[in-house]
Amino acid sequence: SVDGERQAELSDKLKDFMNAESSGQAGTKLLWYLNQSGYKNTVIAEGVVNSMYYGNFFSVNGDEMNAISCFSFSKRTPLQEYQASEYTLLHMSNTIGKAKSAEEIKASLAKTVIVPKNFNEMTASFKRQNAVLAFTFGPDSLFVSRHKQFVSSLDELEEKVEEMLVSDVDICARIMYKVETALNLFLEECTHCEFRGDVDDSLIDFSDLLKSIRSKNLQQRLPKCFKR
């Protein structure tokens, strides 16, 4: 969409990322940015950098995640590789790219994501996602500011989330998928609306989600790509 006479643009950091000579070099740029932003020991899900590098930011269908999803970024833990039983694996496969065969693209963009199942790891993922959103759209983006406000409000609800975890081990995944859905819908509107004023900003109003967490009444079906 356009804002008045001005065409929406990618951030300078993202332009530098996409102009890298290879996806490996691009990934190094993204990790350096996250380190400089205070998010060291960041794990980027397999296939995410390739998706971003080839310009595939959007989900292919409703059961898949986009590249800049909250599920794509996490904090590395010392025993992470030995804790598979403590996580849900989210399997995703995207097939959009360029300069490769269909099979090569499919292989390079396939993703296996580990979904956090406790409050601290969930918020660590959200905070890293916010940094990547700022990297992608610029720090002044409305989505970036609203997402950051949501994460700040979520910090105050740790006790509520921990209480819900007792009866629903997937509650963190449900919260993250709610945010994921809002991001997808907002990006779709930005893509299809001719003018910025036509984009429905209420899609990224997370007040209802926060209320459902406060009342411990969050309802969200998880898609079939979530596997234990």
N, C-alpha and C positions, 0 to 999 in steps of 0.2 A: 504494500500500500504506500501511498505518498502522503506527506504532510504538507498541505498547501501546494506550493510549487516545488517543494524539495523532495527528491526521490530518496526513500529509505536506503541506507548504506550499511555495509558491514563495518565493524570496527577495524581500526588500523592494525591491531594485534592479530585479528583473524585473517586479514589480507596477507600479512606477513607469514602466518601459518600456512595458508593455502598456496602461497608462492614458493614454499620450500621446495628443494630439489627432489625430495622423497618423503614418503610418509614417516619414515624413521626420523628424519631431520625435523619434520613438523611435530612429531611426538616429543622430541627433546625440547623444542620451543615451548610447548604447552606445559611440560613438567617444570621447566625453568620458571615460567610465569607463576605456577602454583606454589613453587618453593618461595619465590619472592613475595607472594601474597600471604605467606605464613602457613601454608599447607604442605609441609614436608611429609615424606613417607606416604604420598598419595598413590593408590593403586587405580590405574585406568583399565576398565574392563577390556578384555581381548576383542579386537575388531573395532573399537570405538574410534581410535585415531584414524584408521583407514576410512571409516565412514565419513568422518569430518573432512578429511583430506580430499576425498572425492566428491565433496559437496552434498552428501546424503545426511541431512540433519533430521529428516522427518521419518516417522514410522511408516512402514509399507502397508500395514493393516492394523486394525484396532487391537490385536493381541500382541503386538511387538512394541518395543520401546524405541524412542528416537536416540540419536547419538549423544545428545546433551542431557539425557535423562538423569534423574537423581540416582538411578540404579547403576550408572556408568562409572561413578567415582566413589572411592572409599578410602578409609585410613588403614594402612597396613598395620597388622597386629603381629607381635612376635611369634605367636603360635598359629597364625592364620592357616597355614598349609596343613596343620594337623587337626583342624576344627571343623571339618566338612559336615559333621553330624549336627553342628550348631547352626547351620544355615539352610536356606532354601536356594536351590540353583535356578536361575532364570535363563532359559535358552532362547536366543534370538538369532534370526538370520535375515539379513537385508541383501538385496541383489542389484542395487543401483550403483553405478560407477562409470569409469571411462578408461579407454585405452587398454582394456583387458578383455579376455574372453568371458563369457557368462559364467563358466565354471570357476575361473580364476577369481572373478569378482565375488562370487558366492562364498568361496573359501576364505578370501581375505576379509570379508565383512561379517562372517559368522561370529557370534558373541556368546560367551558363557559368563554370566554375571552372578556374583554371590550377593544375596540380599541380606542386609543386616537384620538381626532378630532381637536387638535390644536398643534401648533408647539412645545411649551414647553413640553407638555406631550409626544409627539412623541420622542423628543430627550432624555427625561428622560428614556423612554423605551429602546432606542438604547444604552444608556450608561450602563444601568443595564444588557442588553443583552451582551455587550462587557465584563463586569465583569464575567458573567457566562460562556462565551466562554473561557476566560482565566482560569477559574476554571476547565473547562472540558478538554481543550487541552493544557493548559500551556501558560504563557505569551509570549513565544517566537514563538508561532504558526504564520504562515504567514497570516492565516485568521484573527486572533486576531489583528495583526498589521494593516492590510489593512482595516478592519472594523473600528478600532479606528481612522484611518486617514480619512475615509469617514465621521464619526460622527463629527470630528473636522472641516472638510470642510463644512458640513451641517450647522454648527453653524453660518457660514458667510452668509447663504442664507435665513435667517428668513424672511426678507422682501419679497423675491420672493414667498416663500411658503404662507405667509399671503395674498399676492395678488391673488394667485391661489385659495385660500380657498373661496374667494368671489364668484367665479363662479363654484367651485367644492368642495362641503363639504366633499367629500371622498378623497381628495388629499393626506392627511397624510396616510390613509390606503393604497393608491396606492403606495406611496413611500416605505412604510414598506413591502408591498407584493413583490415589486421588489427586495428588499434586501433578503427577505425570499426565493424567487425563486433562487437567486444566491447561498445562503447557501445550499439549498437542492441539487442543481446540483453539487456543489463542494464536498459535503459530499458523494454523489453518486459516483463521480469519485474516490475519495479517497478509497471508499469501493471496487470498482470493478477493479481498475487498480492494477496490480501486483507490479509495481515499482513507486516510488514517482515522478520520472522524466516524467512519462507518464500522470500525472495529469495536466489538463489544468488550469493553474493559472489565465488565462485571465477571467475565470468565476467570480473571485472575484476582478476584476478591476471595480471600481464603477465610473470611469471617465465619461462614457456615461450617467449614471443616473444623475450625478451632472450637466452635460451640459444641459440635458433636463429640469432640475429644473431652471437653470440660464435663459434658453430661454423660460421658462413657456410653455413648449410643451411636457409634460409628458403624455404618453399614456399607460394605463395598465388596462386590464379587471380584475375585482375582481371576485373570484370564488363564487359559490353558497352558500358556508358556511357562507358568510357574510349576516347577517340578521339585520334588524332594529327592 
